Amino acid sequence: MAIPLGTAMSVVAFLAVVVWKVWDHLSTAAEYKPLLRDNIDQFLALYKGGLLESDGVIRGLFNDLQLKISTAKN
């Protein structure tokens, strides 16, 4: 029993697409994963600095909010 040519071509095309997608995913992850890790590390360092520094972004927001609340009470 022979496999029809159209079916065989469909199977080959499907396998080729799957292999290409796997290769593309692996090569993209290998290229961009280090960049993503560096960006996350930089963001976390800036975020930590913003939390700990008195004039940092996060703490500055809390200080402004505290000042507004304390002046609104008076």
URKA-V749372 format. One record per residue. N is the residue number from 1. RES is the residue in one small letter. NEAR is the number of other ideal C-beta (glycine too) atoms within 8 Angstrom. Layout:
n->(N:N)
res->(RES:RES)
near->(NEAR:NEAR)
This chain:
n->(1:2:3:4:5:6:7:8:9:10:11:12:13:14:15:16:17:18:19:20:21:22:23:24:25:26:27:28:29:30:31:32:33:34:35:36:37:38:39:40:41:42:43:44:45:46:47:48:49:50:51:52:53:54:55:56:57:58:59:60:61:62:63:64:65:66:67:68:69:70:71:72:73:74)
res->(m:a:i:p:l:g:t:a:m:s:v:v:a:f:l:a:v:v:v:w:k:v:w:d:h:l:s:t:a:a:e:y:k:p:l:l:r:d:n:i:d:q:f:l:a:l:y:k:g:g:l:l:e:s:d:g:v:i:r:g:l:f:n:d:l:q:l:k:i:s:t:a:k:n)
near->(2:3:6:6:6:6:8:9:8:8:8:8:8:8:8:8:8:8:8:8:8:8:8:8:8:8:8:8:8:7:7:8:8:6:8:8:8:8:8:8:8:8:8:8:8:8:9:8:9:12:9:7:8:5:5:11:6:9:13:10:8:8:9:8:8:8:8:8:8:8:7:6:5:4)
